[in-house]
Amino acid sequence: MVRGRISRLSVRDVRFPTSLGGHGADAMHTDPDYSAAYVVIETDAEDGIKGCGITFTLGKGTEVVVCAVNALAHHVLNKDLKDIVGDFRGFYRQLTSDGQLRWIGPEKGVVHLATAAVLNAVWDLWAKQEGKPVWKLLVDMDPRMLVSCIDFRYITDVLTEEDALEKQMLAQGYPAYTTSCAWLGYSDDTLKQLCAQALKDGWTRFKVKVGADLQDDMRRCQIIRDMIGPEKTLMMDANQRWDVPEAVEWMSKLAKFKPLWIEEPTSPDDILGHATISKALVPLGIGIATGEQCHNRVIFKQLLQAKALQFLQIDSCRLGSVNENLSVLLMAKKFEIPVCPHAGGVGLCELVQHLIIFDYISVSASLENRVCEYVDHLHEHFKYPVMIQRASYMPPKDPGYSTEMKEESVKKHQYPDGEVWKKLLPAQEN
């Protein structure tokens, strides 16, 4: 039973110094400190249940997202949770259509990241009160209630509320791939060591970061392909490094390593550029995967209309939480494009597992060409960390959205006053 009026919203800047180990480094983001704006929502209900939400950042700029969350707080405070979920579409639109904040969006950038953090906390609170993990909350939901959570504005030319109501299975683990072996910041020895361990752990799908130096890419891809053999799956990720002609030329040279896809080959805003690259790489058997930096459902709509991708990558914190991701899952179903979500970062694996399991049970009903990213970093800081067995995501059983962090981890890594940063910042200044 949904209960309580929202009485408090707090947000903290939490950063992990992952750049010190080269974790997360790619062709564009060479020194990321995996971070999060961590939102906690409390109500006046006697149960004391809190809703926890995050959005993912790379260090600097997290303080800007924190400011944006605080700027949105007045839309949330003193509202009954029952009223919010009873008109979730209206609440979503209230957050994304603030007459002044919308100017520094709309529905993209810092404001949309902040919106995702707030909405993720609301979904976590709702699911905890219902005693269900978010994926189960969604699966059990009446179809009309589910559809009422989606804002169809700007996408009714490809998906209407009536279309969405025509959809409706049971997951025993959702296939995953690992990105943890081949960050650009890793030496060849580290790459080999991590790859060997991943093979020992049962992984069959691997992603390698590319795009900074062609000869370096050729050497690293050869190492990985030699280690995993011809039968296992290899993906590549350029993290938006190339211009369109450069992407085609570069991938023509990397095609010998038989990648399933090239991810983010160019600017995430260049829909026609992605379409051009896609058309050029089809004869080479290489698909286009993109979406982790797509601002909103409109960009996804246009990528689908332009046939610019073969694998669609939703992100739990880039889009407007569950609400907006639902619309993208339904559009992908209509265009028959498999969803292979972006994950990793801080808590992204914990979040996205709920969406992929819901997608499998209630939308796509298929695992064909579907796989979800997994990165083995920072899960120890979460109260309900993701569970991987046999290289697959196992459905979470704890109520909520798996977003609640351990308080000791938050305090230790809070920026700039946490214990970790009090030690690191003076050293960095020197």
C-alpha positions as CSV (number, residue, x, y, z in Angstrom):
1,M,0.0,0.0,0.0
2,V,1.4,3.4,-1.1
3,R,1.6,5.8,1.9
4,G,3.1,8.9,3.3
5,R,3.8,12.5,2.4
6,I,7.3,13.3,1.2
7,S,8.9,15.3,4.0
8,R,12.6,15.4,3.1
9,L,14.8,15.2,0.1
10,S,18.6,15.1,0.5
11,V,21.3,14.8,-2.1
12,R,25.0,14.1,-1.7
13,D,28.0,14.2,-4.0
14,V,29.7,10.8,-3.8
15,R,32.9,10.1,-5.7
16,F,35.2,7.1,-6.1
17,P,38.8,7.7,-7.2
18,T,38.7,5.1,-10.0
19,S,41.1,7.2,-12.1
20,L,44.0,6.1,-9.8
21,G,43.7,2.6,-11.2
22,G,42.8,3.4,-14.8
23,H,39.4,1.9,-14.3
24,G,36.8,3.2,-16.7
25,A,39.3,4.9,-19.1
26,D,38.3,5.1,-22.7
27,A,39.2,7.0,-25.8
28,M,37.3,10.2,-24.7
29,H,37.2,9.9,-20.9
30,T,40.8,9.2,-19.9
31,D,40.7,9.8,-16.2
32,P,37.1,9.2,-14.8
33,D,36.4,9.2,-11.1
34,Y,33.1,7.2,-11.1
35,S,30.7,9.2,-9.1
36,A,27.0,9.7,-8.3
37,A,24.6,12.3,-7.1
38,Y,22.9,10.3,-4.4
39,V,19.3,11.2,-3.5
40,V,17.4,10.0,-0.5
41,I,13.6,10.7,-0.1
42,E,11.9,10.3,3.2
43,T,8.2,10.4,4.1
44,D,6.1,11.0,7.2
45,A,4.9,7.4,7.2
46,E,5.7,5.5,10.4
47,D,7.4,2.7,8.6
48,G,10.6,4.8,8.1
49,I,11.2,3.5,4.6
50,K,13.4,5.7,2.5
51,G,13.7,5.9,-1.3
52,C,17.2,6.0,-2.7
53,G,18.1,7.2,-6.2
54,I,21.3,7.9,-8.1
55,T,22.5,9.4,-11.3
56,F,26.0,8.5,-12.7
57,T,28.8,11.1,-13.3
58,L,32.5,11.0,-13.8
59,G,33.7,13.3,-11.0
60,K,33.8,17.0,-11.8
61,G,30.3,18.3,-12.5
62,T,28.7,16.1,-9.9
63,E,28.3,19.2,-7.8
64,V,26.3,20.8,-10.7
65,V,23.9,17.8,-10.8
66,V,23.5,18.2,-7.0
67,C,22.5,21.8,-7.5
68,A,20.0,20.7,-10.2
69,V,18.5,18.1,-7.8
70,N,18.0,20.8,-5.2
71,A,16.4,23.1,-7.8
72,L,13.8,20.3,-8.5
73,A,13.2,19.5,-4.9
74,H,10.2,21.8,-4.5
75,H,8.3,19.7,-7.1
76,V,8.6,16.7,-4.7
77,L,8.4,17.9,-1.2
78,N,5.1,17.8,0.7
79,K,3.5,15.7,-2.0
80,D,1.7,12.4,-1.1
81,L,3.4,9.4,-2.7
82,K,-0.1,8.1,-3.6
83,D,-0.8,11.2,-5.6
84,I,2.6,11.0,-7.4
85,V,2.2,7.4,-8.5
86,G,-1.5,7.9,-9.2
87,D,-0.6,10.4,-11.9
88,F,3.0,9.5,-12.6
89,R,2.8,10.9,-16.1
90,G,1.7,14.2,-14.8
91,F,4.4,14.2,-12.1
92,Y,7.1,13.3,-14.7
93,R,5.9,16.1,-16.9
94,Q,6.0,18.5,-13.9
95,L,9.6,17.7,-13.3
96,T,10.6,17.9,-17.0
97,S,8.6,20.9,-17.9
98,D,9.5,23.4,-15.1
99,G,9.0,26.7,-16.9
100,Q,12.4,28.0,-15.9
101,L,14.6,24.9,-15.5
102,R,13.4,23.6,-18.8
103,W,15.5,26.3,-20.5
104,I,18.7,24.6,-19.5
105,G,17.4,21.3,-20.9
106,P,14.9,20.5,-22.1
107,E,14.9,16.9,-21.1
108,K,18.7,16.5,-21.5
109,G,21.9,17.4,-19.9
110,V,22.3,18.2,-16.2
111,V,18.6,18.8,-15.5
112,H,17.7,15.4,-17.0
113,L,20.4,13.6,-15.0
114,A,19.0,15.3,-11.9
115,T,15.4,14.3,-12.9
116,A,16.6,10.7,-13.2
117,A,18.1,10.7,-9.7
118,V,14.9,12.0,-8.2
119,L,12.6,9.7,-10.1
120,N,14.9,6.7,-9.4
121,A,14.4,7.5,-5.7
122,V,10.6,7.6,-6.1
123,W,10.6,4.2,-7.8
124,D,12.8,2.8,-5.1
125,L,10.4,4.1,-2.4
126,W,7.3,2.9,-4.2
127,A,8.7,-0.6,-4.7
128,K,10.0,-0.9,-1.1
129,Q,6.5,0.1,0.2
130,E,5.0,-2.6,-2.0
131,G,7.6,-5.1,-0.8
132,K,8.7,-5.9,-4.3
133,P,11.8,-5.3,-6.5
134,V,11.1,-2.8,-9.2
135,W,11.1,-5.4,-12.0
136,K,8.4,-7.3,-10.1
137,L,6.4,-4.1,-9.4
138,L,6.4,-3.4,-13.2
139,V,5.6,-7.0,-14.2
140,D,2.6,-7.2,-11.7
141,M,1.3,-3.8,-12.8
142,D,-2.0,-3.5,-14.6
143,P,-1.2,-2.6,-18.2
144,R,-3.1,0.7,-18.1
145,M,-1.4,1.7,-14.9
146,L,2.0,0.8,-16.5
147,V,1.3,2.9,-19.6
148,S,0.1,5.8,-17.4
149,C,3.7,6.1,-16.2
150,I,4.9,7.0,-19.7
151,D,4.9,10.5,-21.2
152,F,4.1,9.9,-24.9
153,R,4.6,13.5,-25.9
154,Y,6.8,13.9,-29.0
155,I,6.7,10.1,-29.8
156,T,3.1,9.5,-30.8
157,D,4.1,9.3,-34.5
158,V,5.7,6.0,-33.7
159,L,4.1,4.9,-30.4
160,T,0.7,5.7,-28.9
161,E,-0.8,4.7,-25.6
162,E,-3.1,2.3,-27.6
163,D,0.0,0.7,-29.2
164,A,1.6,0.2,-25.8
165,L,-1.4,-1.6,-24.4
166,E,-1.1,-4.4,-26.9
167,K,2.1,-5.9,-25.2
168,Q,2.6,-8.6,-22.4
169,M,6.9,-14.2,-19.5
170,L,9.8,-15.6,-16.6
171,A,13.5,-14.8,-16.5
172,Q,16.1,-17.3,-15.1
173,G,19.1,-15.1,-15.6
174,Y,19.7,-12.4,-18.3
175,P,22.9,-12.9,-20.4
176,A,25.6,-10.3,-19.7
177,Y,28.9,-9.3,-21.3
178,T,32.0,-7.9,-19.5
179,T,33.8,-4.6,-20.1
180,S,36.0,-5.0,-17.1
181,C,39.0,-6.6,-18.9
182,A,39.9,-4.0,-21.5
183,W,39.8,-0.4,-20.3
184,L,42.2,1.8,-22.3
185,G,44.1,2.6,-19.1
186,Y,45.1,-1.1,-18.6
187,S,48.5,-2.5,-19.6
188,D,48.7,-5.5,-21.9
189,D,49.6,-7.7,-18.9
190,T,46.6,-6.5,-16.9
191,L,44.4,-7.0,-19.9
192,K,45.7,-10.6,-20.3
193,Q,45.3,-11.3,-16.6
194,L,41.7,-10.0,-16.4
195,C,40.7,-11.7,-19.6
196,A,42.1,-15.1,-18.4
197,Q,40.2,-14.7,-15.1
198,A,37.0,-13.8,-16.9
199,L,37.3,-16.9,-19.1
200,K,37.8,-19.0,-16.0
201,D,34.7,-17.4,-14.5
202,G,32.6,-18.4,-17.5
203,W,32.3,-15.2,-19.5
204,T,31.7,-15.7,-23.2
205,R,31.1,-12.1,-24.3
206,F,33.8,-9.4,-24.1
207,K,34.0,-5.7,-24.9
208,V,37.1,-3.7,-25.7
209,K,37.6,0.0,-25.7
210,V,39.0,1.4,-29.0
211,G,39.5,4.7,-30.8
212,A,42.6,6.4,-29.5
213,D,45.3,4.8,-31.6
214,L,44.7,2.4,-34.5
215,Q,47.9,0.4,-34.0
216,D,47.2,0.1,-30.3
217,D,43.7,-1.1,-31.0
218,M,44.9,-3.7,-33.5
219,R,47.4,-5.0,-30.9
220,R,44.9,-5.1,-28.0
221,C,42.1,-6.6,-30.1
222,Q,44.5,-9.3,-31.4
223,I,45.4,-10.2,-27.8
224,I,41.8,-10.5,-26.7
225,R,40.7,-12.4,-29.8
226,D,43.6,-14.9,-29.4
227,M,42.7,-15.4,-25.8
228,I,38.9,-15.9,-26.2
229,G,39.1,-17.7,-29.5
230,P,36.9,-17.3,-32.6
231,E,33.7,-18.7,-31.1
232,K,33.2,-16.2,-28.3
233,T,31.7,-12.7,-28.9
234,L,33.7,-9.5,-29.1
235,M,32.3,-6.0,-29.1
236,M,34.1,-2.7,-29.5
237,D,33.4,0.7,-28.1
238,A,34.8,4.0,-29.4
239,N,33.0,6.3,-26.9
240,Q,32.1,9.0,-29.6
241,R,35.8,9.4,-30.6
242,W,35.5,9.5,-34.5
243,D,34.0,11.6,-37.3
244,V,31.8,9.6,-39.6
245,P,34.3,8.9,-42.4
246,E,37.0,8.1,-39.8
247,A,34.6,5.6,-38.1
248,V,34.0,3.7,-41.3
249,E,37.8,3.6,-42.2
250,W,38.9,2.6,-38.7
251,M,36.3,-0.2,-38.4
252,S,37.1,-1.5,-41.8
253,K,40.6,-2.2,-40.4
254,L,39.2,-3.7,-37.2
255,A,36.7,-5.9,-39.0
256,K,39.2,-8.8,-39.1
257,F,38.6,-9.3,-35.4
258,K,34.9,-10.0,-36.1
259,P,33.2,-7.6,-33.7
260,L,29.5,-8.0,-33.1
261,W,29.1,-4.2,-32.9
262,I,30.9,-0.9,-32.7
263,E,29.4,1.2,-29.9
264,E,29.1,5.0,-30.0
265,P,31.3,5.4,-33.2
266,T,30.6,9.2,-33.4
267,S,28.7,12.0,-31.7
268,P,25.6,10.6,-29.9
269,D,23.6,13.5,-31.4
270,D,24.5,12.6,-35.0
271,I,21.6,10.5,-36.0
272,L,22.2,10.6,-39.8
273,G,26.0,10.0,-39.1
274,H,25.1,6.8,-37.3
275,A,22.9,5.8,-40.2
276,T,25.7,6.4,-42.7
277,I,28.2,4.4,-40.6
278,S,25.6,1.6,-40.1
279,K,25.0,1.3,-43.9
280,A,28.7,1.2,-44.6
281,L,29.4,-1.5,-42.0
282,V,26.6,-3.9,-42.8
283,P,28.6,-5.7,-45.5
284,L,31.3,-6.3,-42.9
285,G,28.8,-7.9,-40.5
286,I,29.3,-5.2,-37.9
287,G,26.3,-3.6,-36.2
288,I,25.9,-0.2,-34.5
289,A,25.2,0.0,-30.8
290,T,24.4,3.4,-29.2
291,G,22.2,5.0,-26.6
292,E,24.1,5.5,-23.3
293,Q,24.4,9.2,-24.1
294,C,21.0,9.7,-25.8
295,H,19.3,12.6,-24.2
296,N,15.8,11.4,-24.3
297,R,13.1,9.3,-26.0
298,V,13.0,11.6,-29.0
299,I,16.6,10.9,-30.0
300,F,15.9,7.2,-29.7
301,K,12.8,7.6,-31.8
302,Q,14.8,9.2,-34.6
303,L,17.6,6.7,-34.4
304,L,15.0,3.9,-34.9
305,Q,13.3,5.8,-37.7
306,A,16.6,6.3,-39.5
307,K,17.7,2.7,-39.1
308,A,20.8,4.0,-37.5
309,L,21.4,1.2,-35.0
310,Q,21.1,-2.5,-34.7
311,F,21.5,-2.7,-30.9
312,L,19.7,-0.1,-28.6
313,Q,21.4,0.8,-25.4
314,I,19.2,2.3,-22.7
315,D,20.7,3.9,-19.6
316,S,19.0,4.0,-16.2
317,C,20.3,7.5,-15.3
318,R,20.6,9.3,-18.6
319,L,16.9,9.1,-19.5
320,G,14.1,10.1,-17.1
321,S,14.2,7.0,-14.9
322,V,11.9,4.1,-15.4
323,N,9.2,6.2,-16.9
324,E,11.1,7.3,-20.0
325,N,12.9,4.0,-20.4
326,L,9.5,2.2,-20.6
327,S,8.7,4.3,-23.7
328,V,12.1,3.4,-25.3
329,L,11.6,-0.3,-24.6
330,L,8.2,-0.2,-26.3
331,M,9.5,1.6,-29.3
332,A,12.4,-0.9,-29.6
333,K,9.9,-3.7,-29.6
334,K,7.9,-2.0,-32.3
335,F,11.0,-1.6,-34.5
336,E,12.2,-5.1,-33.7
337,I,15.6,-3.8,-32.4
338,P,17.1,-5.7,-29.5
339,V,17.8,-3.8,-26.3
340,C,21.3,-4.3,-24.9
341,P,21.6,-1.8,-22.0
342,H,24.6,0.3,-20.9
343,A,25.7,-0.4,-17.4
344,G,28.8,-0.2,-15.1
345,G,29.6,3.1,-13.5
346,V,28.2,3.6,-10.0
347,G,25.0,1.5,-9.5
348,L,24.1,1.3,-13.2
349,C,24.2,-2.5,-13.1
350,E,22.0,-2.5,-10.0
351,L,19.5,-0.3,-11.7
352,V,19.3,-1.7,-15.2
353,Q,18.9,-5.3,-14.2
354,H,15.3,-4.4,-13.2
355,L,14.6,-2.9,-16.7
356,I,16.1,-5.8,-18.7
357,I,14.2,-8.4,-16.7
358,F,10.9,-6.5,-17.1
359,D,11.7,-6.2,-20.9
360,Y,12.2,-9.9,-21.2
361,I,9.1,-10.9,-19.2
362,S,6.6,-8.3,-20.4
363,V,7.8,-6.7,-23.6
364,S,10.3,-8.5,-25.9
365,A,9.8,-12.1,-24.6
366,S,13.1,-12.9,-26.3
367,L,16.8,-13.2,-25.5
368,E,17.8,-13.3,-29.2
369,N,20.7,-10.9,-29.8
370,R,20.1,-9.5,-26.3
371,V,22.8,-9.0,-23.7
372,C,23.5,-6.5,-20.9
373,E,26.8,-4.9,-20.0
374,Y,28.4,-5.7,-16.7
375,V,31.4,-4.0,-15.1
376,D,32.9,-5.4,-11.9
377,H,33.5,-2.1,-10.0
378,L,32.0,-0.6,-6.9
379,H,29.2,-3.1,-6.2
380,E,30.5,-3.5,-2.6
381,H,29.2,-0.1,-1.8
382,F,25.6,-1.1,-2.3
383,K,23.3,-2.6,0.2
384,Y,21.8,-4.9,-2.4
385,P,24.5,-5.5,-5.0
386,V,23.8,-7.1,-8.3
387,M,24.2,-10.9,-8.5
388,I,26.0,-12.5,-11.5
389,Q,25.9,-16.3,-12.0
390,R,27.1,-18.1,-15.0
391,A,27.8,-14.8,-16.8
392,S,24.1,-13.8,-16.3
393,Y,22.2,-11.3,-14.2
394,M,20.1,-13.0,-11.6
395,P,16.7,-11.3,-10.8
396,P,17.0,-9.3,-7.6
397,K,14.7,-10.4,-4.8
398,D,15.0,-7.5,-2.3
399,P,12.3,-4.8,-2.4
400,G,13.2,-1.5,-4.2
401,Y,15.4,-0.4,-7.1
402,S,18.7,-1.8,-5.7
403,T,19.9,1.8,-5.4
404,E,20.5,2.0,-1.6
405,M,24.2,2.6,-0.8
406,K,25.9,1.7,2.4
407,E,26.0,4.7,4.6
408,E,29.6,4.1,5.6
409,S,30.5,4.2,1.9
410,V,28.6,7.4,1.3
411,K,30.3,9.1,4.2
412,K,33.7,7.9,3.3
413,H,33.5,9.0,-0.4
414,Q,31.4,12.1,0.0
415,Y,33.1,15.0,-1.9
416,P,35.1,16.9,-0.7
417,D,34.7,16.2,3.0
418,G,34.8,12.4,3.1
419,E,37.8,10.5,4.5
420,V,39.0,9.4,1.0
421,W,39.0,12.9,-0.4
422,K,40.5,14.5,2.6
423,K,43.5,12.4,2.0
424,L,43.5,12.6,-1.8
425,L,42.9,16.3,-2.5
426,P,46.0,17.7,-0.7
427,A,48.1,15.1,-2.5
428,Q,46.6,16.0,-5.9
429,E,47.2,19.7,-5.2
430,N,50.8,19.0,-4.4
